[in-house]
Amino acid sequence: MTLRAMRERAGLSQQDLRAKVGINSISYFWALEAWDSTPRPKRARDPHTMRLDTAKRVSEALGVSLDELWDGLD
């Protein structure tokens, strides 16, 4: 499952997730979600490189455990 699929399953837009997590960058979640695109855009970021504290806030915002978040990204 992709980060985008998890976000959509939680009923959140990228802006909603950004606000819940406390990220100021508008393009941050776009870059993480773009990692699964084909062809991959140059500005895409591997979601596995999220800082642990950010990943924890993302998992809480999505209503999943940290393990479920990491497993879902594979």
C-alpha positions in Angstrom: 0.0 0.0 0.0 1.3 3.4 -0.9 1.4 6.4 1.4 -1.2 8.0 -0.9 -3.5 5.0 -0.5 -3.1 5.1 3.3 -3.8 8.9 3.3 -6.9 8.5 1.1 -8.1 5.6 3.3 -7.9 7.9 6.3 -10.0 10.5 4.3 -7.3 13.1 4.4 -6.0 15.5 1.7 -2.3 16.2 1.5 -3.1 19.6 3.1 -5.0 17.9 5.9 -2.2 15.5 6.6 0.4 18.3 6.5 -1.6 20.3 9.1 -2.0 17.3 11.4 1.6 16.4 11.2 2.9 20.0 11.6 4.9 20.1 8.3 5.2 23.6 6.8 6.3 22.5 3.4 3.4 22.3 1.0 5.3 19.9 -1.4 6.6 17.5 1.3 3.9 14.9 1.0 3.7 15.3 -2.7 7.4 14.4 -2.9 6.9 11.4 -0.7 3.8 10.2 -2.6 5.5 10.8 -5.9 8.1 8.1 -5.1 5.7 5.4 -6.3 5.0 7.2 -9.6 6.3 5.8 -12.9 8.3 7.5 -14.2 9.6 8.8 -10.9 9.8 12.6 -10.8 13.3 14.0 -9.9 11.9 15.7 -6.8 10.4 12.5 -5.4 11.6 11.4 -2.0 11.7 7.9 -0.6 9.2 7.8 2.2 11.5 5.4 4.1 13.8 8.3 4.7 11.3 10.1 6.9 12.7 11.0 10.3 11.4 8.7 13.0 9.5 11.5 14.8 7.9 12.6 11.5 6.9 9.0 10.7 5.4 8.6 14.2 3.3 11.8 13.7 2.3 10.6 10.2 1.2 7.2 11.5 -0.8 8.8 14.3 -2.5 11.1 11.8 -3.3 8.2 9.5 -4.6 6.1 12.4 -2.1 3.3 11.9 0.8 2.0 14.0 4.3 2.8 13.1 4.8 -0.8 12.1 1.8 -0.7 9.8 3.1 2.5 8.2 6.5 1.0 7.5 5.0 -2.3 6.3 2.6 -0.4 4.1 5.4 1.5 2.4 7.1 -1.7 1.1 
